[in-house]
């Protein structure tokens, strides 16, 4: 797999449990809204440490879920082989962002440094709260830092650093 972030796939979902007796499988989408995962073509699935392009044979909404039919899956047993397999797209398929906007996947793995030059840890994940996103930072402890303009001062993707106004006292 290529380690260049510009060409590496971006994970936008994963397969869930098989659905029904005809080989359909649930899709857990990380896209917003979740149905947007169906707009990307081709999609990628991670198999044996590499990414392979694929397209859904068919897809539909069922209650609050997205279910899809994969080529060659005609039974629940065949579909269940894909449970927990990640779904991605090529980074070039993502819509272009405005200045100072970032995809969550760009922020994961960046070091978080406060105004006192103290390394608070590394962004492990993000979560949406409705009012703002929150950085989940893992250092000595797990820290939740709101992604707000008065808290996140600078994101430097080249240096892999996020500068924040977050005192060590908040830990």
Secondary structure in CASP SS format (residue, H / E / C, confidence):
PFRMAT SS
TARGET T0000
AUTHOR 0000-0000-0000
METHOD secondary structure of the structure
MODEL  1
X C 1.00
X C 1.00
X C 1.00
X C 1.00
X C 1.00
X C 1.00
X C 1.00
X C 1.00
X E 1.00
X E 1.00
X E 1.00
X E 1.00
X E 1.00
X E 1.00
X E 1.00
X E 1.00
X E 1.00
X E 1.00
X E 1.00
X C 1.00
X C 1.00
X C 1.00
X C 1.00
X E 1.00
X E 1.00
X E 1.00
X E 1.00
X E 1.00
X E 1.00
X C 1.00
X C 1.00
X C 1.00
X C 1.00
X H 1.00
X H 1.00
X H 1.00
X H 1.00
X H 1.00
X H 1.00
X C 1.00
X C 1.00
X C 1.00
X E 1.00
X E 1.00
X E 1.00
X E 1.00
X E 1.00
X C 1.00
X C 1.00
X E 1.00
X E 1.00
X E 1.00
X E 1.00
X E 1.00
X C 1.00
X E 1.00
X E 1.00
X E 1.00
X E 1.00
X E 1.00
X E 1.00
X E 1.00
X C 1.00
X C 1.00
X E 1.00
X E 1.00
X E 1.00
X E 1.00
X E 1.00
X E 1.00
X C 1.00
X C 1.00
X C 1.00
X C 1.00
X C 1.00
X H 1.00
X H 1.00
X H 1.00
X H 1.00
X H 1.00
X C 1.00
X C 1.00
X C 1.00
X C 1.00
X C 1.00
X E 1.00
X E 1.00
X E 1.00
X E 1.00
X E 1.00
X H 1.00
X H 1.00
X H 1.00
X C 1.00
X C 1.00
X C 1.00
X C 1.00
X C 1.00
X C 1.00
X C 1.00
X C 1.00
X C 1.00
X C 1.00
X H 1.00
X H 1.00
X H 1.00
X H 1.00
X C 1.00
X C 1.00
X C 1.00
X E 1.00
X E 1.00
X E 1.00
X E 1.00
X C 1.00
X C 1.00
X C 1.00
X C 1.00
X E 1.00
X E 1.00
X E 1.00
X E 1.00
X E 1.00
X E 1.00
X E 1.00
X E 1.00
X E 1.00
X E 1.00
X C 1.00
X C 1.00
X C 1.00
X C 1.00
X E 1.00
X E 1.00
X E 1.00
X E 1.00
X E 1.00
X E 1.00
X C 1.00
X C 1.00
X C 1.00
X E 1.00
X E 1.00
X E 1.00
X E 1.00
X E 1.00
X C 1.00
X C 1.00
X C 1.00
X C 1.00
X C 1.00
X E 1.00
X E 1.00
X E 1.00
X E 1.00
X E 1.00
X C 1.00
X C 1.00
X C 1.00
X C 1.00
X E 1.00
X E 1.00
X E 1.00
X E 1.00
X C 1.00
X C 1.00
X C 1.00
X H 1.00
X H 1.00
X H 1.00
X C 1.00
END
